[in-house]
Amino acid sequence: MTAALTPTLIAIVTLVVLVAGATNGLAGFGFAVVGTMVLATVVEPATAVVFMIVPILAVNVSLVRDLTREELRTCSQQFAPLIGAALVGTVVGMAVLDSLPEAPLRVGLGVLTLGFVASAQRVVPLPGLDAIGGAELGRSSVGMVGIGAISGLLFGGTNVGVQLIAYLRSFDLSHGLFVGVVALVFLGLNGIRVGIAGALGLYPSLAVVGASVVAAVPAVAGVAVGKRLRTTVSEGARRAVVLGLLTVVGVRLVTSGLGIV
C-alpha cells in the first residue's frame, strides 16, 4: 500500500478481511466485494484490488474443499467454457488496472457495488444475468464464453465478480453446491491473478505482498466463523446484513471519488 503499514492500518486491514470472510462464510459470497470495497475507502483502489488477490485465493481454497470429488469433476466439466473465457478476460482487466485514475476508479467501484445491491435485493426484483442464465443461450457453451469473458474483464480490474455469482445462481444449485461452484470458478481466476499481478508489477512493494499473504489467515478464520453462524441466521437476515453493508460502502466510494467527503 502506498500508505505506510502502521499498526492502525494493519488493524484495519485485519478487521476488514475478518468481516469479509465471515460475510462469505455466512452468505456464500461477498468476500471479494466487501473486502475490496471497504479497503478501497482507506487506501488507493488499485492497491486494494491487488492486495485482496491472495486472501480471495485462500478463501476459495477453503470453500472448494466442501465439494466432493464427484461434484468437483462434474462442475469443472460443466463450467469449463465459463472459467476459460473468464481467465482470458481477467488477464486483460488486470493489464489495464494500473492505468486507471484513482478518483474515477473509486466511483466505478461504488457504482458497481450499488448495482449489485440493486440486482440482489428482492423488494423490487430486477432482470439480470440470472434471467440470461436461465435461457437456453445462456446455458450454452457460446453463452458461457460471452458471459465469462465480460465478467472476467470486470473481475480482473476490480475484484467484482457479482455478475458471475448472479449467473451461477440461475442454475438452481443447492446452497452448499452453489458456494462450492462459486469458489471453484474464482479459485481458477485468482490462481492465475497472483502470478499476473507480480509479472505486471501491480504490487506497490514487497511489504504489500507479504501483508497480503499474511491477510489470508484472518480471511480463512472469518469464513470458518461465518460457516458456523450460517445455520443460526435466516437467509433474509444474511441478505439484509450483506446488502446493508455493501450499500454503505458503495455510497462511501462514490462520494469520496466525487470529492464530496
N, C-alpha and C positions, 0 to 999 in steps of 0.2 A: 504494500500500500504506500502511496506517496506520503501519507502521514506517518510519523514515527510510531513504532509499535510500543506505545506507552502502556503501563498497567491498566489504565482506564479503557483504552481501545481494545486491549486483549480481553478484558472482562466483558465488554460489549459484544465482541465477536463470539465469545464462548456462549453467552446468553442467547444470541441470535440463532446460532446453529442448534442449540439445545431446543429452543422453542420450535424452530423449523422442523427438526427431527421428530419432536412429539406430535406436531401437526400432521406430518406424513404418516407416522405410525397410527394415529387416530383416524384420519380420514382416507388414507391410502394414496394421497397425492399432496402436493403443496410445498415439499421441501425446497425445491429449486426456486419457486416463485417467492415464497415467504423469505427464505434466506437471502436471496439476491436482492430483492426489492428493499428489504429493511436495511441491509448492509449498504445499499446504494444511497441511503439517506445520510450516511456518515463518512463515506469515502467516495472516490471517483467511481462512477458507474462501471466503466470498463474494467477497473481493478476488481470491483465486486463480482463481476461476471466470471473472470478467470480464477479468482480466489475460491469460488464455490465449486469449481470443477471436481477437485479431489474429494471433498465431503459428499457431493452428489454421487460420485462413483462408489464411495464406501457404503452409503445408504442403499443404493441399488443392489450391491452385492449381498447385503444382509437380507433384503426383501426377496431376491431371486431364490435364495435358499429355501423359501417356503414352498416353491414349486416342486412337485415330484419329478422324477426323471422323465416319465412319460409325458407329463404336461409340458415340460421344458422342450422336449423334442417336437411335440405337436405344434406348439406355439411358434417355435423357431421356424418351422416349415411354413406355417400359415401366414406369418407376418414377414417373411424374408424380403419380399419386394418393398414393403414399407420401410424396414430397417435399412436396406441397402441404399434406397433413394435418400433417406434422411441422413445417412452418413455423408453422402456427397454434398447435400445442401449444408450440412453442418460445417464442413471444411470451408466452403465459400463464405458462410456467415462469419466465421472466425477470422478469415483473411481480411475482411473489411472492418472488423471491430475497432482496431487501433486508430483508424482514420476518422471515426465518428466523433464530432464535437460533444463536449460534456453536457451542456445545457439541453440541446435537442434530444440527446440520448436519455436524459432523465425524464423529459416529457414523454418520449416514446415509451419508455418502460412503464411510466404511470398510466398512460392511456391503455397499454396492453393489459395491465393489471385490472383496471376498471372494466375493460372489455370482457375479461374472463369472469369477473363478478357478475356482470350483466347476463352473460350466457349461462352461468351456473345457477343463478337464483331461480326459484320455482314459483315466485309470486306472479310474475308475468313471463311465461315461457316464450323464448325467442328461438327461431330456427338457427341451426348452426351445423357444425361438422358431424354431429350425431345423426342429423337428418340425412346428410350426404352419405355417411357410412351405412345407413340403413337401406340406401338404394342399391340396385344391382351393380351399377357402375362403380360406386364407392367401395364395394367389396371385391371388385375385380383387381387383377394384378396391375392393370393400367391406372385404375383409380388410386391404388395404394402408392404407386410410384409418384403420381402427381401430388398427392397429399403429403407423402413422405418428403419429397424434395422441398416443397414450400415450407413445411413445418421445420425441417432440418435447418434451412437457411435462417429462419427466425430464431430457432433454438441456439444455433451456433453463435449468433451475435448478441443474444440477450438472456439466455438460460430459460426463456419462457417456452415451455412445452405443453401448455394447456390445450392447444389445438389438437395435439396428438392424443391427449387424455380424453377430450370430448369425442374424438373419432373412435377410440377404442371402446368407449362406453356403449357405442351403438351395437356392439357385438353381443350384448346381453350375457356377459360373463358373470359368474358368481363373484361376490366381493373379494374373496381370497384369491381367486384366479385372476381377476382384474388387476389387483395390486401386484401380483407376480408378473403378469404380462407387461404392465407399465414399467416395472423395474427392469425387465428383460430388455425392452426397447431402449430405455435410457442407459442401461449398462453398456450396451454396444456403442451408443453415441458418445458417452463420456469416456469410455476406454480410449477411443482414438483422440478425443479432445485434449487429453493430458499431454500426449506427445506433440500435437499440433501447436498447443499454446507455448510449449518450450521452443519448438522449432521456429515459430514466428516471433519469438521474443516478446510475448504479451505479458509475461510476469515482470513487474517493475524491478524486483530484486530477488536474490536468493532467500532473503528473510521472509518474503511473502510466500515463496514456495514452501519453506519449512513450516510457516504458520498454517498454510492451507492443509498440509499433511497432518499436522497435529490436530486441526479442527475436525478431522474425520472422527476422532474419538468421542467428543461430546455429541456429534451428529448421530452416530450409531446409538449412543446411550439414549438420546432423545427419542429415537424410533422405538427402542425397547420399552420406554415408558409409555409412549403413545399406544403401542400394541396392547399393553396391559389395561389401559383405560378404555380401549375400543369396545369391550363387551359391557361396560358400565355406563356408557354415554350413548344416548339415542342418536340416530342418523341426523335428525333435524337439528339437534344441539351441535353435533360435529360440524355440520354445514354452516350453521349460523356463526360459530366461532371463527372458522376459516375465512368465510366471506367477509365477516366484520373486520377482521384483522387486515385482509387484503384491501378493503375499501379505504381504511385509514392510511395504509402505506401508499396506495395508488394516488390518493389526493395529495399526500405529502410530496411525492415525487413530482407531480405535475406543478404544484405551486412553487417548489424550490427551483425547478427547471425554468419556470417563467419569471423567477426572481421576485415572487410575491412575498415569500417568507424566507 
